[in-house]
Amino acid sequence: MAFVAALKEKGRPVAVHRPWPRVVVDEEVWRQAILGIAAGEATLLGLWSDGETVHQGVAREPANDVLVVSLPCPQRRFPSVARTHLPALRLERTIRDLYALEPEGCPDERRWLDHGRWGLRHPLGGKEAAPASGDAYVFHSAEGPPLHQIPVGPVHAGIIEPGHFRFTANGETVVRLEERLGYVHKGVDHLMLNAPLERAARLAGRISGDSTVAYALAFARAVEAAQGSEPPLRAVWLRALMAELERLANHLGDIGAICNDASFSLIHAHCGILREHVLRVSAGCFGHRLMMDRVVPGGVVADLGKDGIANLRTLLRTIRRRFPELVELYDNTASLQNRTVTTGLLSAELARRYGAGGYIGRASGRSVDARKAPGYAPYTTLVFEVPTRTVGDVDARVWVRIEEIGQSLGLIEQILDRLPDGPIRIEPGPASGGGAAAEGLALVEGFRGDILAWVRLGAGGTIARCHLRDPSWFQWPLLEAAIEGNIVADFPLCNKSFNCSYSGHDL
Amino acid sequence: MRKLLFQSLLQSALTEPPPSVDDAALAELASSVNRAAMRRLGRSLSIRQVDAGSCNGCELEIHALNNAFYDLERFGLRFVASPRHADVLLVTGPVTKNMREALERTYNATPGPKWVVAVGDCAVDGGLFAGSYAVAGGVSQVIPVDLHIRGCPPTPVQLLKGLLALFDRSEKMAGT
């Protein structure tokens, strides 16, 4: 029997958890799950808590056999996942910081999101008062006479989010990078507690601004799964349209920015123009440049008119005419290739172990895409491919994104051709089969990778608990590996080619 | 590459005419900006952007100010890499408690005369994140703010309208 199916048999299923089951297990089965994941029999999708219980999301690859394994923690401790499977480390440290649940045997005692600035400890698990003067943080050491440290951040030189990078360098070469994140922690898990549905949806749309559509979609799908409700068909297609526009805008902007970080500003300027076209057409169609708050539980709040369809078709023509010239220029400029080829290599083995999604995983040989597997409407009826590369360098990540632009253009065209008529929203409310304590899970492919959303409904149309896991959780640690042996000056290039989310990770 | 460059030469510019200056921004600045200092700096301001806790939505639109349509540098406004080179701090986000000290230190590292522009609804009062244990509040809770530009996120045109008010003020002052 397949590992995930066998695991399911060993637990007690909870009443309402859709569309995939959640089983409550004992410590022994919890450990078996960890061993299976570490042995590569399944991929870790997430690790989170609701205050009393810890949950592991696991999936057999490709992710069409999804299961949540839950361990109640009456003694406020659980066997560490990271002890055996390191990709869980930061998630586990976060559970300890926020919920005061101790991962027994966790190989890292340091706090992660808690910098000692909140004036309290364990905001979701007891709330003990504490000084807000800031904790000391000890970085892992690398020692030897020629080595020196370069601290960078949290405030960076560009217009980007804050985080701290501690480089240990041997001359120009990076020997070791250690990240310290959590600077933009806003307490989302806490703000979600008992939040009315409408407010919770707005919060979900602001976890990571560049992925606002993907997050709103993941949240809406999780809520709908818990309620057992289905949004109208037209809404499902409009959601996919918005999601592809978001992917297009981000890929165009980032490809330009990567070239800019290699000091090639011409492509940056032209990509910036194309990105601006996408945002303007999005604003014309849906009333907001980033399409924030357009996807809600029950459907969408903005319909697409005839003018919008015409403008979208013009946009497709514009990008198809102009973008190939830029790709040709990227491919034929030796000075640019010199910077991107063989820079920031990420091995296929590491990408697999961390279950890396998005262009980071796909540029290192992983053929994963939540739109394909587990898959969701309307993608199951649309024709598209998942571009992959095996080299795992900056260049491979750029190429995956170049090819994804082509796929997104094709998807938008198919959606425009086949967009069904009808209502765009069903009235939210206590839908059939839902009710308090009903739980839902969703996996949605954002431009950066798979976003996991888990919700438990509360009384009176509220959200009792909600956990949103950004793809960056499994990508940030890989950047530390990819930069090793590269020169310090190539870090911005490597970092931009990963483009992990700070806000999405810090929550 | 030559082909692309030639095409760009032959095309008309994409850059759009500047928007009218935001009246609310002018009114807010009238009471807060040091007029003599503003006059001294004339039509050139260096901006240092600081994300103090935003969701990154505001940063995307601030980035857009540099594209060919908005071309911020034509107004003498440019982004710089260090607070030591800056006249204006452009701060986004609800200020998280984990970023509070970094923001204060960035402010202190900026030489005077200096101005602080708070960008986005969260920067006004914490927005959707107000009241969280991890959030200190709006930017003015931590450092003095001269101008607020609202929006979630503000569009590039809204950002331009607000930023141009900095100049409009100084030019009117110069005329008096």
HADDOCK unambig.tbl for C-alpha pairs under 7 A between the chains (distance, minus, plus):
assign (segid A and resid 115 and name CA) (segid B and resid 98 and name CA) 6.42 0.50 0.50
assign (segid A and resid 117 and name CA) (segid B and resid 97 and name CA) 5.74 0.50 0.50
assign (segid A and resid 117 and name CA) (segid B and resid 98 and name CA) 5.84 0.50 0.50
assign (segid A and resid 118 and name CA) (segid B and resid 97 and name CA) 6.15 0.50 0.50
assign (segid A and resid 118 and name CA) (segid B and resid 133 and name CA) 6.30 0.50 0.50
assign (segid A and resid 118 and name CA) (segid B and resid 134 and name CA) 5.63 0.50 0.50
assign (segid A and resid 155 and name CA) (segid B and resid 50 and name CA) 6.77 0.50 0.50
assign (segid A and resid 157 and name CA) (segid B and resid 81 and name CA) 4.31 0.50 0.50
assign (segid A and resid 157 and name CA) (segid B and resid 82 and name CA) 6.29 0.50 0.50
assign (segid A and resid 158 and name CA) (segid B and resid 81 and name CA) 6.07 0.50 0.50
assign (segid A and resid 159 and name CA) (segid B and resid 49 and name CA) 5.93 0.50 0.50
assign (segid A and resid 159 and name CA) (segid B and resid 59 and name CA) 6.37 0.50 0.50
assign (segid A and resid 160 and name CA) (segid B and resid 51 and name CA) 6.96 0.50 0.50
assign (segid A and resid 160 and name CA) (segid B and resid 59 and name CA) 6.70 0.50 0.50
assign (segid A and resid 161 and name CA) (segid B and resid 51 and name CA) 5.63 0.50 0.50
assign (segid A and resid 161 and name CA) (segid B and resid 56 and name CA) 6.75 0.50 0.50
assign (segid A and resid 162 and name CA) (segid B and resid 51 and name CA) 6.40 0.50 0.50
assign (segid A and resid 183 and name CA) (segid B and resid 98 and name CA) 4.90 0.50 0.50
assign (segid A and resid 183 and name CA) (segid B and resid 99 and name CA) 5.51 0.50 0.50
assign (segid A and resid 184 and name CA) (segid B and resid 53 and name CA) 4.38 0.50 0.50
assign (segid A and resid 184 and name CA) (segid B and resid 96 and name CA) 6.01 0.50 0.50
assign (segid A and resid 184 and name CA) (segid B and resid 98 and name CA) 6.79 0.50 0.50
assign (segid A and resid 184 and name CA) (segid B and resid 99 and name CA) 6.84 0.50 0.50
assign (segid A and resid 185 and name CA) (segid B and resid 96 and name CA) 6.72 0.50 0.50
assign (segid A and resid 185 and name CA) (segid B and resid 134 and name CA) 6.63 0.50 0.50
assign (segid A and resid 186 and name CA) (segid B and resid 96 and name CA) 6.25 0.50 0.50
assign (segid A and resid 186 and name CA) (segid B and resid 129 and name CA) 6.74 0.50 0.50
assign (segid A and resid 186 and name CA) (segid B and resid 132 and name CA) 6.83 0.50 0.50
assign (segid A and resid 186 and name CA) (segid B and resid 134 and name CA) 5.22 0.50 0.50
assign (segid A and resid 186 and name CA) (segid B and resid 135 and name CA) 5.92 0.50 0.50
assign (segid A and resid 187 and name CA) (segid B and resid 132 and name CA) 6.10 0.50 0.50
assign (segid A and resid 187 and name CA) (segid B and resid 133 and name CA) 6.75 0.50 0.50
assign (segid A and resid 187 and name CA) (segid B and resid 134 and name CA) 5.61 0.50 0.50
assign (segid A and resid 191 and name CA) (segid B and resid 132 and name CA) 6.67 0.50 0.50
assign (segid A and resid 206 and name CA) (segid B and resid 55 and name CA) 5.73 0.50 0.50
assign (segid A and resid 207 and name CA) (segid B and resid 55 and name CA) 5.90 0.50 0.50
assign (segid A and resid 208 and name CA) (segid B and resid 55 and name CA) 4.92 0.50 0.50
assign (segid A and resid 208 and name CA) (segid B and resid 56 and name CA) 6.23 0.50 0.50
assign (segid A and resid 209 and name CA) (segid B and resid 55 and name CA) 5.02 0.50 0.50
assign (segid A and resid 209 and name CA) (segid B and resid 56 and name CA) 5.01 0.50 0.50
assign (segid A and resid 209 and name CA) (segid B and resid 57 and name CA) 4.10 0.50 0.50
assign (segid A and resid 210 and name CA) (segid B and resid 56 and name CA) 6.63 0.50 0.50
assign (segid A and resid 210 and name CA) (segid B and resid 57 and name CA) 6.04 0.50 0.50
assign (segid A and resid 269 and name CA) (segid B and resid 67 and name CA) 6.54 0.50 0.50
assign (segid A and resid 272 and name CA) (segid B and resid 67 and name CA) 5.71 0.50 0.50
assign (segid A and resid 273 and name CA) (segid B and resid 67 and name CA) 6.55 0.50 0.50
assign (segid A and resid 273 and name CA) (segid B and resid 68 and name CA) 6.51 0.50 0.50
assign (segid A and resid 329 and name CA) (segid B and resid 1 and name CA) 6.24 0.50 0.50
assign (segid A and resid 503 and name CA) (segid B and resid 55 and name CA) 5.43 0.50 0.50
